[in-house]
Amino acid sequence: MTDQTDETGIGAALARLEGVVRDRLAASAADASYVASLAARGRGKIAQKLGEEAVETVIAAMSEDDAALTGEAADLIFHLTVLLSERGIGWRDVAAEIDRRHGTSGHAEKAARKA
């Protein structure tokens, strides 16, 4: 694991990624970006692609190849960012939910969602 400052850490990387994704989602349908072309195919296609990347991440995790796992994790986060952004949800919203759950046992939190 590497030490990172706020400017280079995961938060900064996610903020940059989210900005690029939101810009490309807002661009015209004629935009040739991957994000725009994926969004043009609809939320179902974005979700399908996220699922594919999740499976590829699991496969990479089982391969013991750290570089492959890192790459697949980046792909997974990218596609999750596209889906969240398409829904109008930002990484700050996700961070707020993580903060809300902090200090709550996983079992208690899951039980509270069912209630």
C-alpha positions as MATLAB code, in Angstrom:
seq = 'MTDQTDETGIGAALARLEGVVRDRLAASAADASYVASLAARGRGKIAQKLGEEAVETVIAAMSEDDAALTGEAADLIFHLTVLLSERGIGWRDVAAEIDRRHGTSGHAEKAARKA';
ca = [
       0.000    0.000    0.000;
       1.244    3.483   -0.786;
       1.046    6.638    1.322;
      -0.907    9.367   -0.419;
      -1.699   13.000    0.276;
      -5.101   14.565   -0.288;
      -3.927   15.779   -3.715;
      -2.955   12.305   -4.889;
      -5.069    9.989   -2.759;
      -8.212    8.083   -3.552;
     -10.482   11.010   -2.703;
      -8.742   13.303   -5.179;
      -8.686   10.579   -7.829;
     -12.405    9.893   -7.391;
     -13.220   13.609   -7.532;
     -11.248   14.003  -10.792;
     -12.861   10.904  -12.275;
     -16.337   12.018  -11.241;
     -15.785   15.430  -12.844;
     -14.693   13.907  -16.148;
     -17.576   11.407  -16.145;
     -20.175   14.102  -15.361;
     -18.773   16.340  -18.118;
     -18.968   13.507  -20.629;
     -22.484   12.543  -19.544;
     -23.558   16.159  -20.072;
     -21.957   16.346  -23.527;
     -24.007   16.010  -26.663;
     -25.048   12.597  -27.901;
     -22.575   13.120  -30.745;
     -19.705   13.037  -28.225;
     -17.400   10.194  -29.188;
     -16.361    9.422  -25.604;
     -16.774    5.964  -24.152;
     -18.891    7.381  -21.300;
     -21.286    9.116  -23.704;
     -21.621    6.025  -25.892;
     -22.253    3.819  -22.858;
     -24.836    6.246  -21.459;
     -26.583    6.419  -24.833;
     -27.225    2.682  -24.516;
     -29.095    3.233  -21.250;
     -28.828    2.549  -17.550;
     -29.282   -1.189  -18.061;
     -26.173   -1.347  -20.242;
     -24.189    0.680  -17.709;
     -25.314   -1.703  -14.947;
     -24.488   -4.729  -17.101;
     -20.992   -3.388  -17.738;
     -20.533   -2.770  -13.999;
     -21.512   -6.392  -13.342;
     -19.030   -7.639  -15.935;
     -16.270   -5.597  -14.320;
     -17.214   -6.961  -10.886;
     -16.829  -10.522  -12.174;
     -13.488   -9.651  -13.789;
     -12.342   -8.165  -10.478;
     -13.218  -11.380   -8.642;
     -11.387  -13.459  -11.245;
      -8.315  -11.218  -10.945;
      -8.454  -11.528   -7.150;
      -8.274  -15.292   -7.448;
      -5.318  -15.156   -9.867;
      -2.846  -13.806   -7.286;
      -1.756  -11.198   -9.876;
      -1.713   -7.874   -8.009;
      -1.348   -5.788  -11.173;
      -4.367   -7.480  -12.754;
      -6.423   -6.985   -9.604;
      -5.430   -3.323   -9.401;
      -6.404   -2.775  -13.033;
      -9.730   -4.534  -12.668;
     -10.472   -2.605   -9.463;
      -9.874    0.629  -11.394;
     -12.244   -0.559  -14.147;
     -14.861   -1.466  -11.535;
     -14.602    1.931   -9.838;
     -14.767    3.686  -13.211;
     -17.974    1.924  -14.211;
     -19.477    2.418  -10.740;
     -18.710    6.130  -11.119;
     -20.527    6.172  -14.464;
     -23.590    4.469  -12.961;
     -23.667    6.663   -9.859;
     -23.218    9.816  -11.945;
     -25.937    8.781  -14.375;
     -28.253    8.487  -11.357;
     -27.132   11.873   -9.983;
     -25.304   10.305   -7.033;
     -21.811   11.538   -6.225;
     -18.886   10.109   -4.307;
     -19.648   12.612   -1.529;
     -23.030   10.909   -1.123;
     -21.309    7.535   -0.872;
     -18.779    8.936    1.614;
     -21.623   10.347    3.733;
     -23.251    6.912    3.840;
     -19.952    5.290    4.830;
     -19.546    7.889    7.574;
     -23.118    7.261    8.739;
     -22.380    3.544    9.068;
     -19.033    4.020   10.821;
     -19.091    2.542   14.308;
     -22.155    0.415   13.592;
     -21.666   -3.324   13.444;
     -22.272   -4.807   10.016;
     -24.942   -7.114   11.399;
     -26.779   -4.267   13.137;
     -26.606   -2.055   10.044;
     -27.951   -4.811    7.811;
     -30.775   -5.584   10.255;
     -31.717   -1.883   10.344;
     -32.087   -1.850    6.537;
     -34.573   -4.738    6.727;
     -36.728   -2.986    9.336;
];
